[in-house]
Amino acid sequence: MSPAPEIGVAVFILKNDQILFGRRRSSSIGAYTYALPGGHLEFGESFEECAAREVKEETGLEIKNIEFLTANSFVLSDKVHLVAVFMRSNLSDLEKTPQNLEPDKCEGWVWHDLKNLPEPMFGPLKTMLDNGFNPFPTESK
Ligand SMILES: Nc1nc2c([nH]c(=O)n2[C@H]2C[C@H](O)[C@@H](COP(=O)(O)OP(=O)(O)OP(=O)(O)O)O2)c(=O)[nH]1
């Protein structure tokens, strides 16, 4: 029997014109590609709770204005079917810098301009951004 789809929550943290990305390490899917902070939805969690928890666990940052943006279904192989929920947020404290709290999973966190995105990017995210998806609120960007 095929494995069940996995549900991931990925978070665009927006700061001025920039988005926070980290390069994934080899132990997980999307090895060596740039992706957003995020992780798997745990039983009983809302998308907002999952976003805040994963961002805190991975970067030490606290976020606010957490909002649902979109969700997509991606079949990556015979064995991997992702349902990715994309959220956006702002930093609670603009002065705080991200820490790499899970160095076994991520090489480090860097801010990137929407017009100058890092490559190679994690497949599901790349598909969305290549199709013109813009995570910034329309009034400010
Ligand atoms: N982190 C992250 N996950 C993403 C992105 N796009 C996307 O489809 N996903 C999917 C892949 C996975 O199915 C799921 C969670 O990803 P993950 O591989 O980072 O999970 P993790 O090990 O940090 O999480 P966990 O098991 O500790 O909860 O979300 C993205 O940009 N960033």
The ligand as a Gaussian input file, in Angstrom:
#p B3LYP/6-31G(d) Opt

LIG

0 1
 N       10.780000      23.250000       5.707000
 C       10.143000      23.305000       4.531000
 N        9.311000      22.301000       4.193000
 C        8.719000      22.371000       3.005000
 C        8.913000      23.460000       2.125000
 N        8.189000      23.238000       1.008000
 C        7.560000      22.056000       1.174000
 O        6.844000      21.500000       0.369000
 N        7.879000      21.531000       2.403000
 C        7.389000      20.254000       2.918000
 C        8.449000      19.173000       2.889000
 C        8.072000      18.267000       4.009000
 O        7.050000      17.387000       3.583000
 C        7.426000      19.188000       5.009000
 C        8.267000      19.525000       6.191000
 O        9.543000      19.650000       5.832000
 P       10.907000      19.329000       6.619000
 O       11.574000      18.210000       5.913000
 O       11.629000      20.625000       6.721000
 O       10.487000      18.839000       8.030000
 P       11.344000      18.751000       9.355000
 O       12.224000      17.569000       9.267000
 O       11.992000      20.071000       9.647000
 O       10.128000      18.612000      10.320000
 P        9.827000      17.678000      11.517000
 O        9.807000      16.295000      10.930000
 O       10.917000      17.965000      12.488000
 O        8.484000      18.164000      11.921000
 O        7.029000      20.356000       4.271000
 C        9.769000      24.504000       2.502000
 O        9.970000      25.489000       1.809000
 N       10.372000      24.375000       3.723000

